[in-house]
Amino acid sequence: MVFHDDLVRVFVDVADIPAHREFFVQLKERLKTRFRQIEIWMTTYPVDVV
């Protein structure tokens, strides 16, 4: 089976706190439903501002 998608990238900078992580976990599920996606790839990584 072949799937075709448009790639969209969104960058969001927020503090690494449990409330923000939970927000994005819930957002991911809502977006999967809204856009009828099998999966949505969200990544996190620490950023040091110098």
Secondary structure as the mmCIF struct_conf table of DSSP 4:
data_model
#
loop_
_struct_conf.conf_type_id
_struct_conf.id
_struct_conf.beg_label_comp_id
_struct_conf.beg_label_asym_id
_struct_conf.beg_label_seq_id
_struct_conf.end_label_comp_id
_struct_conf.end_label_asym_id
_struct_conf.end_label_seq_id
HELX_RH_AL_P HELX_RH_AL_P1 PRO A 18 ARG A 34
TURN_TY1_P TURN_TY1_P1 PHE A 35 ARG A 36
BEND BEND1 ILE A 38 ILE A 38
#
